[in-house]
Amino acid sequence: MGRTCRSVRMGSHDLAARWLKASRALSKEDQIYGQRLAEMAMDADGGLREDG
């Protein structure tokens, strides 16, 4: 049987992905802030990253 509830790590990964996508719509100067928020969301999940 599959899980019916999403884990916190899955939620923080999705949140980070949304911030990265949204940061592209910001001005070049402000994009770093969206990217930093995405990094913080990924760090909040215990440092678990798909790329490493």
C-alpha positions as CSV (number, residue, x, y, z in Angstrom):
1,M,0.0,0.0,0.0
2,G,1.2,3.5,-0.8
3,R,1.4,6.4,1.5
4,T,-1.5,8.8,1.8
5,C,0.4,11.6,3.5
6,R,3.4,13.4,2.0
7,S,6.6,13.6,4.0
8,V,8.1,16.8,5.2
9,R,11.1,16.3,3.0
10,M,8.9,15.9,-0.1
11,G,7.0,19.1,0.9
12,S,10.2,21.1,1.4
13,H,11.6,19.8,-1.9
14,D,8.4,20.9,-3.7
15,L,8.6,24.3,-2.0
16,A,12.2,24.8,-3.1
17,A,11.3,23.9,-6.7
18,R,8.5,26.4,-6.6
19,W,10.8,29.2,-5.3
20,L,13.4,28.4,-8.0
21,K,10.7,28.6,-10.7
22,A,9.2,31.8,-9.2
23,S,12.6,33.5,-8.9
24,R,13.1,33.4,-12.7
25,A,10.2,35.9,-13.0
26,L,12.1,38.4,-10.7
27,S,14.6,41.0,-11.8
28,K,18.2,39.8,-12.1
29,E,19.1,41.6,-8.9
30,D,16.3,39.9,-7.0
31,Q,16.7,36.4,-8.4
32,I,19.4,35.7,-5.9
33,Y,16.9,36.1,-3.1
34,G,14.5,33.5,-4.6
35,Q,17.4,31.1,-5.1
36,R,18.6,31.6,-1.5
37,L,15.0,30.8,-0.3
38,A,15.1,27.6,-2.3
39,E,18.5,26.7,-0.8
40,M,17.1,27.3,2.7
41,A,14.1,25.1,2.0
42,M,16.4,22.3,0.8
43,D,18.6,22.7,3.8
44,A,15.5,22.5,6.0
45,D,14.9,18.9,4.8
46,G,18.1,17.7,6.5
47,G,20.3,18.4,3.5
48,L,18.8,15.5,1.4
49,R,19.2,16.4,-2.2
50,E,18.4,14.5,-5.3
51,D,21.6,15.4,-7.0
52,G,24.0,14.1,-4.4
